[in-house]
């Protein structure tokens, strides 16, 4: 199973980064929130654990980051 961080903005092309596990994706999201959005550490950690789209900074640019699970759908089992 892989995870992706999706970093979107009106001012740049979407950046999609693949991560081998959830912890790596959370660490990347925390880094972006802290470095580009000046988020406090605790708030960045909470947002990354939730993984939902978070506003990186409130400057009218609508810059967001989120974590997506890139796992394929589970196979269906048919009974006969």
N, C-alpha and C positions, 0 to 999 in steps of 0.2 A: 504494500500500500504506500502510495506517495501522497504528499501534501503540497499545495501550492500557496504562495502568498501572491495576492493580486493587488498591485499598487496602481491606482488610477487617478487621473487628474485631467482638468480641461486644458492644461498648458503643456502636457507631454504625452507621448504614446504610453499605453498601458504596459507595465512591467510585470511579467509573470515569472516567478522564480520557483523551481521545483526543489523540494526538500525530502530527504529519505525518511524522516519521521516527524511526528507532531512537535516534539521539543525543539527541533531545528527551525521549524516554521514559526513557532512562538518567539524564539530568540530573534529571528529576523524582524518580525513585526514589532517587537519591543525596541529594537535598534532604530527602526525607521521612526517610530513615534517619539523616541527620546531625542534623536539627532535632528530630525526635520520639523518636529512639532513641539519640541520643548515640553513634552509631557513629564509629569512627576513619575518617578520609578514605580510606585505602587499602582498608580492608575494605568500605566502602560502594561504592567504585568497582568492586571485584571482584564484589560481589553484583549490582550493576546490569548489569555486562557479561554475567554469567551469565543474568540476567533471571528466574531461578526464584524461587519464593516464599521470602521471607526474613522472619524474625521481627523486627519493628521494635524491640520491647523485650520483655524477659522479666518481665512483671509480672502474669502470670496472665490477661491479657486476650486472648491469642492474636491480637494485631494483626500482620497480615502485609501485604506489598506484593509485587507481581510484575509482569512485563511480558508482555503477550499480543500475538501477531501477529494482527491483524484482517483479514488478506488473505483474499479468497474462495478457495475451492478452485480449483485450476487446471482449465481445461476439459479434458475428455477428447476425444481425437481418434479417430474411428472409421475403420477401413479398409474399403474395399469390395472 
